[in-house]
Amino acid sequence: MADEQHKGAGGDGIKTFPFPVDLSLLGVGMQVGPMGTGRAWHAQAPLHRVHRIDFHVVMLFTGGPVRHMIDFTEYEATAGDLLWIRPGQVHRFSQTSEYRGTALTMQPGFLPRATVEATGLYRYDLPPLLHPDPARYDALTASLEQLRREYEDATTLPLSLHTAVLRHTLTAFLLRLAHLAASSAEAARTQQADTTFTLFRDAVERGFATNHSVSAYADALGYSRRTLVRAVRAATGETPKAFIDKRVVLEAKRLLAHTDMPIGRVGAAVGFPDAANFSKFFHQHTELTPAAFRAELS
């Protein structure tokens, strides 16, 4: 077995453990089997301490909850969840959690480059913890079980064909897994965008009469201007400035149509102390002056 590698000066950095080829059936570049005590990728691997591995690990849980640290973020997985750890990521097993389910490990280079790219094996931007819906969970479970059967069938085929079948079966599983990871990341981005927009919308509703500044809203909400722009565009197709202006115009129309307030007071009520600036703003967005808009309704 290859000795563990070390990161950092003097070999005292975070240890990196290699793929345990000697523990794999027939020495192929993958393993699949039940999680549990006594199963490790290196006899000296301190699983409960921070370390790295130079291969992929996918854990499909049938129990939980399990707390597992990856790159200094604590993830909690339970039955039906998957945890995907990629090469080089710093992680640590929990001593207080019972790991139950199936673990798949893959050695870099076991799959051809085209498959690696298609399955996003090195998409470190994708979330490690995945929560498949029942249909996807059933499909992933069936695919992983088929892979396990092929892996354990070491006598039916010559080694070269056995390895080829494993690569194809593994690819089928990983394509399903990659689709889940990508869709989970998109859902997370959409949820974040929805949350950001909701907070922005509520802030505008409270403050449009005095605050027309996109930067001021972004600062108050703790977002960058770019993040706010992306979220508002995703939700409305508009810029934050257009959203604010539309709300101001709507309120001005309400006051012009349903009150007898002088136009100057209407302008002041929506954040324009100067009547001329209000008239210019209103005309720019409606192609009517405030007076003409009110006259049309009379």
Disulfide bonds with the S-S distance in Angstrom:
none
